[in-house]
């Protein structure tokens, strides 16, 4: 699968995930105190998941921008090519393995 296709699929997946989490967070809460406490804990987990999904969505968008500019697969730190295996595992990778260990 081409890099663009992989990034487009990830963009779609993270967009759907972010929208679903936002819907869950906007639901109404129970009037029962015990249930409210449990719902608040659930909301805290959802908020953490939302932050993570939004960060990944940003990384994918940035990777798509680098692809459009002809810089996809180039380490943002040293300028060397990012290893193919690393890009296969982390398509939005910004750094080669060596630089990633220091960033």
Buried (B, 14 or more C-beta within 10 A) or exposed (E): EEBEEBBBEBBEBBBEBBEBBEEEEEEEEEEEEEEEEEBEEEBEEBEEBBEBBBEBBEBBBEBBEBBEEEEBBBBBBEEEEBBEEBBEEBBBBBBBEEBBEEE
